């Protein structure tokens, strides 16, 4: 099937843009290392780590979307609720939010931004652990020996350490309840507007135009189920 320009954008092109953003943000972090406060460094680090996480989920080994859709109880896990379009909206959208917070939000809602840094890594890790356990149960008979799923390594090795650093900053800074609530609000806003709403639309439409082409990491297990 011939794909539209937007469909091609939702396939691989947006991934290259996200990875380029990570390189640019890494350059910004190094360039401004002596000038930026720890809070801004934490936000920028998240903007670098998220694309690393996206790389594991979508490029190597890939297949998080398949695992995620199974977790949502999809009868067609290659089609919905996460498809190539929602995948782009969720990940690129979250990256843009974090980049904006790094340069602008840190000046006005510093504690709320660091609260997001803390919650983001924690939330991602919990989600990947939950999904990994589910997939282990699904493929145990096919030879799967661990709870690994695409995204788990970057969650534990990059996001959790950053969350710990964010928590340390919050403990020392002692933010107000309103500032913490603000960070929770941003976190929930990303979850609702960039994940749940696109998913709700995808569940209704079940668009095959934006279906995924392969199961990534889980392809080898599906062949033996």
Rosetta constraint file for C-alpha pairs under 8 A:
AtomPair CA 3 CA 7 HARMONIC 5.67 0.50
AtomPair CA 3 CA 8 HARMONIC 6.33 0.50
AtomPair CA 3 CA 209 HARMONIC 7.57 0.50
AtomPair CA 4 CA 8 HARMONIC 6.30 0.50
AtomPair CA 5 CA 9 HARMONIC 6.26 0.50
AtomPair CA 6 CA 10 HARMONIC 6.23 0.50
AtomPair CA 7 CA 11 HARMONIC 6.29 0.50
AtomPair CA 7 CA 84 HARMONIC 7.93 0.50
AtomPair CA 7 CA 85 HARMONIC 7.52 0.50
AtomPair CA 7 CA 209 HARMONIC 7.47 0.50
AtomPair CA 7 CA 210 HARMONIC 6.63 0.50
AtomPair CA 8 CA 12 HARMONIC 6.88 0.50
AtomPair CA 8 CA 13 HARMONIC 6.91 0.50
AtomPair CA 9 CA 13 HARMONIC 4.86 0.50
AtomPair CA 9 CA 14 HARMONIC 5.77 0.50
AtomPair CA 10 CA 14 HARMONIC 6.22 0.50
AtomPair CA 10 CA 84 HARMONIC 5.45 0.50
AtomPair CA 10 CA 85 HARMONIC 5.36 0.50
AtomPair CA 10 CA 87 HARMONIC 7.79 0.50
AtomPair CA 10 CA 88 HARMONIC 5.84 0.50
AtomPair CA 10 CA 210 HARMONIC 7.79 0.50
AtomPair CA 11 CA 84 HARMONIC 6.05 0.50
AtomPair CA 11 CA 85 HARMONIC 7.99 0.50
AtomPair CA 12 CA 16 HARMONIC 6.84 0.50
AtomPair CA 13 CA 17 HARMONIC 6.71 0.50
AtomPair CA 14 CA 18 HARMONIC 6.32 0.50
AtomPair CA 14 CA 88 HARMONIC 6.76 0.50
AtomPair CA 14 CA 92 HARMONIC 7.43 0.50
AtomPair CA 15 CA 19 HARMONIC 6.22 0.50
AtomPair CA 15 CA 55 HARMONIC 7.99 0.50
AtomPair CA 15 CA 88 HARMONIC 7.95 0.50
AtomPair CA 16 CA 20 HARMONIC 6.08 0.50
AtomPair CA 17 CA 21 HARMONIC 6.20 0.50
AtomPair CA 18 CA 22 HARMONIC 6.41 0.50
AtomPair CA 18 CA 51 HARMONIC 6.04 0.50
AtomPair CA 18 CA 92 HARMONIC 6.52 0.50
AtomPair CA 18 CA 95 HARMONIC 7.49 0.50
AtomPair CA 19 CA 23 HARMONIC 6.52 0.50
AtomPair CA 19 CA 51 HARMONIC 5.77 0.50
AtomPair CA 19 CA 52 HARMONIC 7.74 0.50
AtomPair CA 19 CA 55 HARMONIC 7.97 0.50
AtomPair CA 20 CA 24 HARMONIC 6.27 0.50
AtomPair CA 21 CA 25 HARMONIC 6.04 0.50
AtomPair CA 21 CA 48 HARMONIC 7.83 0.50
AtomPair CA 22 CA 26 HARMONIC 6.07 0.50
AtomPair CA 22 CA 47 HARMONIC 6.51 0.50
AtomPair CA 22 CA 48 HARMONIC 4.61 0.50
AtomPair CA 22 CA 49 HARMONIC 7.66 0.50
AtomPair CA 22 CA 51 HARMONIC 6.13 0.50
AtomPair CA 23 CA 27 HARMONIC 6.32 0.50
AtomPair CA 23 CA 48 HARMONIC 7.39 0.50
AtomPair CA 24 CA 28 HARMONIC 6.28 0.50
AtomPair CA 25 CA 29 HARMONIC 6.10 0.50
AtomPair CA 25 CA 44 HARMONIC 6.53 0.50
AtomPair CA 25 CA 47 HARMONIC 6.83 0.50
AtomPair CA 25 CA 48 HARMONIC 6.22 0.50
AtomPair CA 26 CA 30 HARMONIC 6.30 0.50
AtomPair CA 26 CA 44 HARMONIC 7.75 0.50
AtomPair CA 26 CA 45 HARMONIC 7.68 0.50
AtomPair CA 26 CA 48 HARMONIC 6.33 0.50
AtomPair CA 27 CA 31 HARMONIC 6.00 0.50
AtomPair CA 28 CA 32 HARMONIC 5.98 0.50
AtomPair CA 29 CA 33 HARMONIC 5.62 0.50
AtomPair CA 29 CA 41 HARMONIC 6.64 0.50
AtomPair CA 29 CA 44 HARMONIC 6.55 0.50
AtomPair CA 29 CA 45 HARMONIC 7.64 0.50
AtomPair CA 32 CA 36 HARMONIC 5.78 0.50
AtomPair CA 33 CA 41 HARMONIC 7.50 0.50
AtomPair CA 36 CA 40 HARMONIC 6.01 0.50
AtomPair CA 36 CA 41 HARMONIC 6.45 0.50
AtomPair CA 37 CA 41 HARMONIC 6.44 0.50
AtomPair CA 38 CA 42 HARMONIC 6.15 0.50
AtomPair CA 39 CA 43 HARMONIC 6.42 0.50
AtomPair CA 39 CA 106 HARMONIC 7.34 0.50
AtomPair CA 39 CA 110 HARMONIC 6.89 0.50
AtomPair CA 39 CA 111 HARMONIC 7.95 0.50
AtomPair CA 39 CA 114 HARMONIC 6.29 0.50
AtomPair CA 39 CA 166 HARMONIC 7.86 0.50
AtomPair CA 39 CA 169 HARMONIC 7.47 0.50
AtomPair CA 40 CA 44 HARMONIC 6.13 0.50
AtomPair CA 40 CA 102 HARMONIC 5.87 0.50
AtomPair CA 40 CA 103 HARMONIC 7.82 0.50
AtomPair CA 40 CA 106 HARMONIC 6.22 0.50
AtomPair CA 41 CA 45 HARMONIC 5.96 0.50
AtomPair CA 42 CA 46 HARMONIC 6.32 0.50
AtomPair CA 42 CA 114 HARMONIC 7.12 0.50
AtomPair CA 42 CA 117 HARMONIC 7.13 0.50
AtomPair CA 42 CA 162 HARMONIC 7.18 0.50
AtomPair CA 42 CA 165 HARMONIC 7.77 0.50
AtomPair CA 42 CA 166 HARMONIC 6.90 0.50
AtomPair CA 43 CA 47 HARMONIC 6.49 0.50
AtomPair CA 43 CA 98 HARMONIC 6.89 0.50
AtomPair CA 43 CA 99 HARMONIC 7.81 0.50
AtomPair CA 43 CA 101 HARMONIC 7.16 0.50
AtomPair CA 43 CA 102 HARMONIC 5.21 0.50
AtomPair CA 43 CA 113 HARMONIC 7.03 0.50
AtomPair CA 43 CA 114 HARMONIC 6.76 0.50
AtomPair CA 43 CA 117 HARMONIC 6.45 0.50
AtomPair CA 44 CA 48 HARMONIC 6.46 0.50
AtomPair CA 44 CA 98 HARMONIC 7.72 0.50
AtomPair CA 44 CA 99 HARMONIC 7.02 0.50
AtomPair CA 44 CA 102 HARMONIC 5.58 0.50
AtomPair CA 45 CA 49 HARMONIC 6.08 0.50
AtomPair CA 45 CA 162 HARMONIC 7.84 0.50
AtomPair CA 46 CA 50 HARMONIC 5.92 0.50
AtomPair CA 46 CA 98 HARMONIC 7.30 0.50
AtomPair CA 46 CA 117 HARMONIC 6.69 0.50
AtomPair CA 46 CA 159 HARMONIC 7.71 0.50
AtomPair CA 46 CA 162 HARMONIC 7.52 0.50
AtomPair CA 47 CA 51 HARMONIC 7.18 0.50
AtomPair CA 47 CA 95 HARMONIC 6.19 0.50
AtomPair CA 47 CA 98 HARMONIC 5.79 0.50
AtomPair CA 47 CA 99 HARMONIC 5.98 0.50
AtomPair CA 47 CA 102 HARMONIC 7.99 0.50
AtomPair CA 48 CA 52 HARMONIC 6.87 0.50
AtomPair CA 49 CA 53 HARMONIC 6.20 0.50
AtomPair CA 49 CA 154 HARMONIC 7.88 0.50
AtomPair CA 49 CA 158 HARMONIC 6.71 0.50
AtomPair CA 49 CA 159 HARMONIC 7.07 0.50
AtomPair CA 50 CA 54 HARMONIC 6.13 0.50
AtomPair CA 50 CA 95 HARMONIC 6.93 0.50
AtomPair CA 51 CA 55 HARMONIC 6.01 0.50
AtomPair CA 51 CA 95 HARMONIC 7.67 0.50
AtomPair CA 52 CA 56 HARMONIC 6.52 0.50
AtomPair CA 52 CA 154 HARMONIC 7.05 0.50
AtomPair CA 53 CA 57 HARMONIC 6.28 0.50
AtomPair CA 53 CA 151 HARMONIC 5.71 0.50
AtomPair CA 53 CA 154 HARMONIC 5.47 0.50
AtomPair CA 53 CA 155 HARMONIC 7.14 0.50
AtomPair CA 54 CA 58 HARMONIC 5.84 0.50
AtomPair CA 54 CA 59 HARMONIC 7.63 0.50
AtomPair CA 54 CA 91 HARMONIC 7.28 0.50
AtomPair CA 54 CA 151 HARMONIC 7.39 0.50
AtomPair CA 55 CA 59 HARMONIC 4.98 0.50
AtomPair CA 55 CA 60 HARMONIC 6.17 0.50
AtomPair CA 55 CA 62 HARMONIC 7.58 0.50
AtomPair CA 56 CA 60 HARMONIC 4.97 0.50
AtomPair CA 56 CA 61 HARMONIC 5.90 0.50
AtomPair CA 56 CA 62 HARMONIC 5.91 0.50
AtomPair CA 56 CA 150 HARMONIC 5.61 0.50
AtomPair CA 56 CA 151 HARMONIC 5.30 0.50
AtomPair CA 56 CA 154 HARMONIC 7.40 0.50
AtomPair CA 57 CA 61 HARMONIC 6.86 0.50
AtomPair CA 57 CA 62 HARMONIC 4.61 0.50
AtomPair CA 57 CA 63 HARMONIC 6.17 0.50
AtomPair CA 57 CA 64 HARMONIC 4.97 0.50
AtomPair CA 57 CA 65 HARMONIC 7.51 0.50
AtomPair CA 57 CA 150 HARMONIC 4.76 0.50
AtomPair CA 57 CA 151 HARMONIC 5.05 0.50
AtomPair CA 58 CA 62 HARMONIC 4.04 0.50
AtomPair CA 58 CA 63 HARMONIC 6.25 0.50
AtomPair CA 58 CA 64 HARMONIC 6.73 0.50
AtomPair CA 58 CA 65 HARMONIC 7.78 0.50
AtomPair CA 58 CA 150 HARMONIC 7.90 0.50
AtomPair CA 60 CA 150 HARMONIC 7.94 0.50
AtomPair CA 60 CA 216 HARMONIC 7.99 0.50
AtomPair CA 61 CA 150 HARMONIC 6.38 0.50
AtomPair CA 61 CA 216 HARMONIC 5.99 0.50
AtomPair CA 61 CA 217 HARMONIC 5.31 0.50
AtomPair CA 62 CA 150 HARMONIC 5.90 0.50
AtomPair CA 62 CA 215 HARMONIC 7.49 0.50
AtomPair CA 62 CA 216 HARMONIC 4.69 0.50
AtomPair CA 62 CA 217 HARMONIC 5.80 0.50
AtomPair CA 63 CA 67 HARMONIC 6.59 0.50
AtomPair CA 63 CA 149 HARMONIC 8.00 0.50
AtomPair CA 63 CA 150 HARMONIC 6.32 0.50
AtomPair CA 63 CA 214 HARMONIC 7.55 0.50
AtomPair CA 63 CA 215 HARMONIC 4.98 0.50
AtomPair CA 63 CA 216 HARMONIC 4.16 0.50
AtomPair CA 63 CA 217 HARMONIC 5.39 0.50
AtomPair CA 63 CA 218 HARMONIC 6.42 0.50
AtomPair CA 64 CA 68 HARMONIC 5.94 0.50
AtomPair CA 64 CA 149 HARMONIC 6.75 0.50
AtomPair CA 64 CA 150 HARMONIC 5.18 0.50
AtomPair CA 64 CA 151 HARMONIC 7.01 0.50
AtomPair CA 64 CA 216 HARMONIC 7.92 0.50
AtomPair CA 65 CA 69 HARMONIC 6.06 0.50
AtomPair CA 65 CA 77 HARMONIC 7.97 0.50
AtomPair CA 65 CA 78 HARMONIC 7.83 0.50
AtomPair CA 65 CA 82 HARMONIC 6.13 0.50
AtomPair CA 65 CA 83 HARMONIC 7.42 0.50
AtomPair CA 65 CA 87 HARMONIC 7.84 0.50
AtomPair CA 66 CA 70 HARMONIC 6.31 0.50
AtomPair CA 66 CA 77 HARMONIC 5.56 0.50
AtomPair CA 66 CA 78 HARMONIC 6.07 0.50
AtomPair CA 66 CA 215 HARMONIC 5.99 0.50
AtomPair CA 66 CA 218 HARMONIC 7.97 0.50
AtomPair CA 67 CA 71 HARMONIC 6.25 0.50
AtomPair CA 67 CA 77 HARMONIC 7.87 0.50
AtomPair CA 67 CA 131 HARMONIC 6.70 0.50
AtomPair CA 67 CA 135 HARMONIC 6.99 0.50
AtomPair CA 67 CA 149 HARMONIC 7.58 0.50
AtomPair CA 68 CA 72 HARMONIC 6.41 0.50
AtomPair CA 68 CA 82 HARMONIC 7.48 0.50
AtomPair CA 68 CA 131 HARMONIC 6.85 0.50
AtomPair CA 69 CA 73 HARMONIC 6.47 0.50
AtomPair CA 69 CA 74 HARMONIC 5.52 0.50
AtomPair CA 69 CA 77 HARMONIC 4.91 0.50
AtomPair CA 69 CA 78 HARMONIC 7.56 0.50
AtomPair CA 69 CA 80 HARMONIC 6.52 0.50
AtomPair CA 69 CA 81 HARMONIC 6.17 0.50
AtomPair CA 69 CA 82 HARMONIC 6.20 0.50
AtomPair CA 70 CA 74 HARMONIC 5.45 0.50
AtomPair CA 70 CA 75 HARMONIC 7.79 0.50
AtomPair CA 70 CA 77 HARMONIC 5.74 0.50
AtomPair CA 71 CA 131 HARMONIC 6.36 0.50
AtomPair CA 71 CA 134 HARMONIC 7.40 0.50
AtomPair CA 72 CA 81 HARMONIC 7.71 0.50
AtomPair CA 74 CA 80 HARMONIC 6.58 0.50
AtomPair CA 74 CA 81 HARMONIC 7.08 0.50
AtomPair CA 76 CA 80 HARMONIC 6.35 0.50
AtomPair CA 77 CA 81 HARMONIC 7.55 0.50
AtomPair CA 77 CA 82 HARMONIC 7.98 0.50
AtomPair CA 78 CA 83 HARMONIC 7.15 0.50
AtomPair CA 78 CA 211 HARMONIC 5.62 0.50
AtomPair CA 78 CA 212 HARMONIC 5.30 0.50
AtomPair CA 78 CA 213 HARMONIC 7.48 0.50
AtomPair CA 78 CA 214 HARMONIC 7.78 0.50
AtomPair CA 78 CA 215 HARMONIC 7.59 0.50
AtomPair CA 79 CA 83 HARMONIC 5.76 0.50
AtomPair CA 79 CA 206 HARMONIC 6.27 0.50
AtomPair CA 79 CA 207 HARMONIC 6.70 0.50
AtomPair CA 79 CA 208 HARMONIC 5.99 0.50
AtomPair CA 79 CA 210 HARMONIC 7.17 0.50
AtomPair CA 79 CA 211 HARMONIC 4.45 0.50
AtomPair CA 79 CA 212 HARMONIC 6.59 0.50
AtomPair CA 80 CA 199 HARMONIC 7.57 0.50
AtomPair CA 80 CA 202 HARMONIC 6.00 0.50
AtomPair CA 80 CA 203 HARMONIC 5.90 0.50
AtomPair CA 80 CA 206 HARMONIC 5.81 0.50
AtomPair CA 80 CA 207 HARMONIC 7.62 0.50
AtomPair CA 80 CA 211 HARMONIC 7.42 0.50
AtomPair CA 81 CA 86 HARMONIC 7.98 0.50
AtomPair CA 81 CA 199 HARMONIC 4.88 0.50
AtomPair CA 81 CA 200 HARMONIC 7.15 0.50
AtomPair CA 81 CA 202 HARMONIC 5.18 0.50
AtomPair CA 81 CA 203 HARMONIC 5.12 0.50
AtomPair CA 81 CA 206 HARMONIC 7.41 0.50
AtomPair CA 82 CA 86 HARMONIC 5.69 0.50
AtomPair CA 82 CA 87 HARMONIC 6.11 0.50
AtomPair CA 82 CA 199 HARMONIC 6.19 0.50
AtomPair CA 82 CA 202 HARMONIC 7.20 0.50
AtomPair CA 83 CA 87 HARMONIC 5.82 0.50
AtomPair CA 83 CA 202 HARMONIC 7.59 0.50
AtomPair CA 83 CA 210 HARMONIC 5.64 0.50
AtomPair CA 83 CA 211 HARMONIC 5.36 0.50
AtomPair CA 83 CA 212 HARMONIC 6.33 0.50
AtomPair CA 84 CA 88 HARMONIC 6.26 0.50
AtomPair CA 84 CA 210 HARMONIC 5.11 0.50
AtomPair CA 84 CA 211 HARMONIC 6.20 0.50
AtomPair CA 84 CA 212 HARMONIC 6.24 0.50
AtomPair CA 85 CA 89 HARMONIC 6.31 0.50
AtomPair CA 85 CA 210 HARMONIC 6.09 0.50
AtomPair CA 86 CA 90 HARMONIC 5.91 0.50
AtomPair CA 86 CA 195 HARMONIC 7.45 0.50
AtomPair CA 86 CA 198 HARMONIC 5.80 0.50
AtomPair CA 86 CA 199 HARMONIC 6.85 0.50
AtomPair CA 86 CA 202 HARMONIC 7.64 0.50
AtomPair CA 87 CA 91 HARMONIC 6.12 0.50
AtomPair CA 88 CA 92 HARMONIC 5.59 0.50
AtomPair CA 88 CA 93 HARMONIC 7.55 0.50
AtomPair CA 89 CA 93 HARMONIC 5.35 0.50
AtomPair CA 89 CA 194 HARMONIC 6.37 0.50
AtomPair CA 89 CA 198 HARMONIC 7.87 0.50
AtomPair CA 90 CA 94 HARMONIC 6.03 0.50
AtomPair CA 90 CA 194 HARMONIC 4.74 0.50
AtomPair CA 90 CA 195 HARMONIC 5.65 0.50
AtomPair CA 91 CA 95 HARMONIC 6.18 0.50
AtomPair CA 92 CA 96 HARMONIC 6.19 0.50
AtomPair CA 93 CA 97 HARMONIC 6.31 0.50
AtomPair CA 93 CA 194 HARMONIC 6.70 0.50
AtomPair CA 94 CA 98 HARMONIC 6.28 0.50
AtomPair CA 94 CA 190 HARMONIC 6.58 0.50
AtomPair CA 94 CA 194 HARMONIC 7.28 0.50
AtomPair CA 95 CA 99 HARMONIC 6.17 0.50
AtomPair CA 96 CA 100 HARMONIC 6.16 0.50
AtomPair CA 97 CA 101 HARMONIC 6.21 0.50
AtomPair CA 98 CA 102 HARMONIC 6.14 0.50
AtomPair CA 99 CA 103 HARMONIC 6.60 0.50
AtomPair CA 100 CA 104 HARMONIC 5.70 0.50
AtomPair CA 100 CA 105 HARMONIC 6.57 0.50
AtomPair CA 101 CA 105 HARMONIC 3.98 0.50
AtomPair CA 101 CA 106 HARMONIC 5.77 0.50
AtomPair CA 101 CA 113 HARMONIC 6.67 0.50
AtomPair CA 102 CA 106 HARMONIC 5.76 0.50
AtomPair CA 103 CA 107 HARMONIC 7.67 0.50
AtomPair CA 104 CA 108 HARMONIC 7.30 0.50
AtomPair CA 105 CA 109 HARMONIC 5.36 0.50
AtomPair CA 105 CA 110 HARMONIC 6.53 0.50
AtomPair CA 105 CA 113 HARMONIC 6.82 0.50
AtomPair CA 106 CA 110 HARMONIC 4.25 0.50
AtomPair CA 106 CA 111 HARMONIC 7.87 0.50
AtomPair CA 106 CA 113 HARMONIC 6.34 0.50
AtomPair CA 109 CA 113 HARMONIC 6.11 0.50
AtomPair CA 109 CA 179 HARMONIC 7.36 0.50
AtomPair CA 110 CA 114 HARMONIC 6.42 0.50
AtomPair CA 111 CA 115 HARMONIC 6.10 0.50
AtomPair CA 111 CA 170 HARMONIC 7.13 0.50
AtomPair CA 111 CA 175 HARMONIC 6.13 0.50
AtomPair CA 111 CA 179 HARMONIC 5.90 0.50
AtomPair CA 111 CA 180 HARMONIC 6.96 0.50
AtomPair CA 111 CA 183 HARMONIC 7.46 0.50
AtomPair CA 112 CA 116 HARMONIC 6.31 0.50
AtomPair CA 112 CA 179 HARMONIC 5.07 0.50
AtomPair CA 112 CA 180 HARMONIC 5.57 0.50
AtomPair CA 112 CA 181 HARMONIC 7.45 0.50
AtomPair CA 112 CA 182 HARMONIC 5.27 0.50
AtomPair CA 112 CA 183 HARMONIC 3.93 0.50
AtomPair CA 112 CA 184 HARMONIC 7.63 0.50
AtomPair CA 113 CA 117 HARMONIC 6.43 0.50
AtomPair CA 113 CA 183 HARMONIC 5.87 0.50
AtomPair CA 114 CA 118 HARMONIC 6.30 0.50
AtomPair CA 114 CA 166 HARMONIC 5.80 0.50
AtomPair CA 114 CA 169 HARMONIC 7.80 0.50
AtomPair CA 114 CA 170 HARMONIC 7.26 0.50
AtomPair CA 114 CA 183 HARMONIC 7.39 0.50
AtomPair CA 115 CA 119 HARMONIC 6.17 0.50
AtomPair CA 115 CA 166 HARMONIC 7.01 0.50
AtomPair CA 115 CA 167 HARMONIC 7.65 0.50
AtomPair CA 115 CA 170 HARMONIC 7.33 0.50
AtomPair CA 115 CA 180 HARMONIC 6.15 0.50
AtomPair CA 115 CA 183 HARMONIC 4.95 0.50
AtomPair CA 115 CA 184 HARMONIC 7.05 0.50
AtomPair CA 116 CA 120 HARMONIC 5.72 0.50
AtomPair CA 116 CA 183 HARMONIC 4.97 0.50
AtomPair CA 116 CA 184 HARMONIC 6.60 0.50
AtomPair CA 116 CA 186 HARMONIC 6.83 0.50
AtomPair CA 116 CA 187 HARMONIC 5.88 0.50
AtomPair CA 117 CA 121 HARMONIC 6.70 0.50
AtomPair CA 117 CA 162 HARMONIC 7.34 0.50
AtomPair CA 117 CA 163 HARMONIC 6.09 0.50
AtomPair CA 117 CA 166 HARMONIC 6.18 0.50
AtomPair CA 118 CA 122 HARMONIC 6.48 0.50
AtomPair CA 118 CA 162 HARMONIC 7.14 0.50
AtomPair CA 118 CA 163 HARMONIC 4.06 0.50
AtomPair CA 118 CA 164 HARMONIC 6.93 0.50
AtomPair CA 118 CA 165 HARMONIC 7.86 0.50
AtomPair CA 118 CA 166 HARMONIC 5.12 0.50
AtomPair CA 118 CA 167 HARMONIC 5.99 0.50
AtomPair CA 119 CA 123 HARMONIC 5.81 0.50
AtomPair CA 119 CA 163 HARMONIC 6.95 0.50
AtomPair CA 119 CA 184 HARMONIC 7.62 0.50
AtomPair CA 119 CA 187 HARMONIC 7.15 0.50
AtomPair CA 120 CA 124 HARMONIC 6.12 0.50
AtomPair CA 120 CA 159 HARMONIC 7.83 0.50
AtomPair CA 120 CA 163 HARMONIC 7.55 0.50
AtomPair CA 120 CA 187 HARMONIC 7.00 0.50
AtomPair CA 121 CA 125 HARMONIC 6.09 0.50
AtomPair CA 121 CA 155 HARMONIC 6.61 0.50
AtomPair CA 121 CA 159 HARMONIC 4.52 0.50
AtomPair CA 121 CA 160 HARMONIC 5.43 0.50
AtomPair CA 121 CA 162 HARMONIC 7.17 0.50
AtomPair CA 121 CA 163 HARMONIC 5.57 0.50
AtomPair CA 122 CA 126 HARMONIC 6.24 0.50
AtomPair CA 122 CA 159 HARMONIC 7.40 0.50
AtomPair CA 122 CA 160 HARMONIC 6.30 0.50
AtomPair CA 122 CA 163 HARMONIC 6.57 0.50
AtomPair CA 123 CA 127 HARMONIC 6.18 0.50
AtomPair CA 124 CA 128 HARMONIC 6.15 0.50
AtomPair CA 124 CA 155 HARMONIC 6.50 0.50
AtomPair CA 124 CA 159 HARMONIC 7.99 0.50
AtomPair CA 125 CA 129 HARMONIC 6.07 0.50
AtomPair CA 125 CA 152 HARMONIC 6.82 0.50
AtomPair CA 125 CA 155 HARMONIC 5.14 0.50
AtomPair CA 125 CA 156 HARMONIC 6.61 0.50
AtomPair CA 125 CA 159 HARMONIC 7.64 0.50
AtomPair CA 125 CA 160 HARMONIC 7.32 0.50
AtomPair CA 126 CA 130 HARMONIC 6.15 0.50
AtomPair CA 127 CA 131 HARMONIC 6.13 0.50
AtomPair CA 128 CA 132 HARMONIC 5.78 0.50
AtomPair CA 128 CA 149 HARMONIC 7.01 0.50
AtomPair CA 128 CA 151 HARMONIC 6.80 0.50
AtomPair CA 128 CA 152 HARMONIC 5.72 0.50
AtomPair CA 128 CA 155 HARMONIC 7.72 0.50
AtomPair CA 129 CA 133 HARMONIC 6.18 0.50
AtomPair CA 129 CA 147 HARMONIC 7.34 0.50
AtomPair CA 129 CA 152 HARMONIC 7.14 0.50
AtomPair CA 130 CA 134 HARMONIC 6.42 0.50
AtomPair CA 131 CA 135 HARMONIC 6.22 0.50
AtomPair CA 131 CA 149 HARMONIC 7.38 0.50
AtomPair CA 132 CA 136 HARMONIC 6.07 0.50
AtomPair CA 132 CA 147 HARMONIC 4.48 0.50
AtomPair CA 132 CA 148 HARMONIC 5.46 0.50
AtomPair CA 132 CA 149 HARMONIC 5.24 0.50
AtomPair CA 132 CA 152 HARMONIC 7.99 0.50
AtomPair CA 133 CA 137 HARMONIC 6.29 0.50
AtomPair CA 133 CA 147 HARMONIC 5.11 0.50
AtomPair CA 134 CA 138 HARMONIC 6.31 0.50
AtomPair CA 134 CA 147 HARMONIC 7.94 0.50
AtomPair CA 135 CA 139 HARMONIC 6.07 0.50
AtomPair CA 135 CA 147 HARMONIC 6.93 0.50
AtomPair CA 135 CA 149 HARMONIC 7.65 0.50
AtomPair CA 136 CA 140 HARMONIC 5.45 0.50
AtomPair CA 136 CA 144 HARMONIC 6.20 0.50
AtomPair CA 136 CA 145 HARMONIC 7.16 0.50
AtomPair CA 136 CA 146 HARMONIC 6.36 0.50
AtomPair CA 136 CA 147 HARMONIC 5.16 0.50
AtomPair CA 136 CA 148 HARMONIC 7.77 0.50
AtomPair CA 139 CA 143 HARMONIC 6.58 0.50
AtomPair CA 139 CA 144 HARMONIC 5.49 0.50
AtomPair CA 139 CA 221 HARMONIC 6.49 0.50
AtomPair CA 139 CA 225 HARMONIC 7.10 0.50
AtomPair CA 140 CA 144 HARMONIC 4.77 0.50
AtomPair CA 140 CA 145 HARMONIC 6.56 0.50
AtomPair CA 141 CA 225 HARMONIC 7.45 0.50
AtomPair CA 142 CA 221 HARMONIC 5.96 0.50
AtomPair CA 142 CA 224 HARMONIC 5.66 0.50
AtomPair CA 142 CA 225 HARMONIC 5.60 0.50
AtomPair CA 143 CA 221 HARMONIC 7.53 0.50
AtomPair CA 144 CA 221 HARMONIC 7.50 0.50
AtomPair CA 148 CA 152 HARMONIC 6.25 0.50
AtomPair CA 148 CA 153 HARMONIC 7.96 0.50
AtomPair CA 149 CA 217 HARMONIC 7.70 0.50
AtomPair CA 150 CA 217 HARMONIC 7.17 0.50
AtomPair CA 151 CA 155 HARMONIC 6.11 0.50
AtomPair CA 152 CA 156 HARMONIC 6.25 0.50
AtomPair CA 153 CA 157 HARMONIC 5.81 0.50
AtomPair CA 153 CA 158 HARMONIC 7.87 0.50
AtomPair CA 154 CA 158 HARMONIC 5.11 0.50
AtomPair CA 154 CA 159 HARMONIC 6.41 0.50
AtomPair CA 155 CA 159 HARMONIC 4.79 0.50
AtomPair CA 155 CA 160 HARMONIC 6.17 0.50
AtomPair CA 156 CA 160 HARMONIC 5.29 0.50
AtomPair CA 156 CA 161 HARMONIC 7.46 0.50
AtomPair CA 157 CA 161 HARMONIC 6.72 0.50
AtomPair CA 158 CA 162 HARMONIC 6.36 0.50
AtomPair CA 159 CA 163 HARMONIC 6.07 0.50
AtomPair CA 160 CA 164 HARMONIC 6.16 0.50
AtomPair CA 161 CA 165 HARMONIC 6.28 0.50
AtomPair CA 162 CA 166 HARMONIC 6.11 0.50
AtomPair CA 163 CA 167 HARMONIC 6.07 0.50
AtomPair CA 164 CA 168 HARMONIC 6.19 0.50
AtomPair CA 165 CA 169 HARMONIC 6.35 0.50
AtomPair CA 166 CA 170 HARMONIC 6.26 0.50
AtomPair CA 167 CA 171 HARMONIC 6.13 0.50
AtomPair CA 168 CA 172 HARMONIC 6.29 0.50
AtomPair CA 169 CA 173 HARMONIC 5.92 0.50
AtomPair CA 170 CA 174 HARMONIC 5.65 0.50
AtomPair CA 170 CA 175 HARMONIC 6.45 0.50
AtomPair CA 171 CA 175 HARMONIC 7.94 0.50
AtomPair CA 175 CA 179 HARMONIC 6.02 0.50
AtomPair CA 175 CA 180 HARMONIC 6.62 0.50
AtomPair CA 176 CA 180 HARMONIC 6.46 0.50
AtomPair CA 177 CA 181 HARMONIC 6.06 0.50
AtomPair CA 178 CA 182 HARMONIC 6.06 0.50
AtomPair CA 179 CA 183 HARMONIC 6.49 0.50
AtomPair CA 180 CA 184 HARMONIC 6.29 0.50
AtomPair CA 181 CA 185 HARMONIC 5.98 0.50
AtomPair CA 182 CA 186 HARMONIC 6.35 0.50
AtomPair CA 183 CA 187 HARMONIC 6.25 0.50
AtomPair CA 184 CA 188 HARMONIC 6.08 0.50
AtomPair CA 185 CA 189 HARMONIC 5.87 0.50
AtomPair CA 186 CA 190 HARMONIC 6.27 0.50
AtomPair CA 187 CA 191 HARMONIC 6.38 0.50
AtomPair CA 188 CA 192 HARMONIC 5.98 0.50
AtomPair CA 189 CA 193 HARMONIC 5.75 0.50
AtomPair CA 189 CA 194 HARMONIC 7.61 0.50
AtomPair CA 190 CA 194 HARMONIC 5.19 0.50
AtomPair CA 190 CA 195 HARMONIC 6.93 0.50
AtomPair CA 191 CA 195 HARMONIC 5.12 0.50
AtomPair CA 191 CA 196 HARMONIC 6.25 0.50
AtomPair CA 192 CA 196 HARMONIC 4.81 0.50
AtomPair CA 192 CA 197 HARMONIC 5.94 0.50
AtomPair CA 193 CA 197 HARMONIC 5.44 0.50
AtomPair CA 193 CA 198 HARMONIC 7.22 0.50
AtomPair CA 194 CA 198 HARMONIC 6.38 0.50
AtomPair CA 195 CA 199 HARMONIC 6.00 0.50
AtomPair CA 196 CA 200 HARMONIC 6.00 0.50
AtomPair CA 197 CA 201 HARMONIC 6.33 0.50
AtomPair CA 198 CA 202 HARMONIC 6.13 0.50
AtomPair CA 199 CA 203 HARMONIC 6.07 0.50
AtomPair CA 200 CA 204 HARMONIC 6.55 0.50
AtomPair CA 201 CA 205 HARMONIC 6.29 0.50
AtomPair CA 202 CA 206 HARMONIC 5.41 0.50
AtomPair CA 202 CA 207 HARMONIC 6.93 0.50
AtomPair CA 207 CA 211 HARMONIC 6.82 0.50
AtomPair CA 214 CA 219 HARMONIC 7.12 0.50
AtomPair CA 215 CA 219 HARMONIC 4.96 0.50
AtomPair CA 218 CA 222 HARMONIC 6.25 0.50
AtomPair CA 219 CA 223 HARMONIC 6.52 0.50
AtomPair CA 220 CA 224 HARMONIC 7.07 0.50
AtomPair CA 221 CA 225 HARMONIC 6.31 0.50
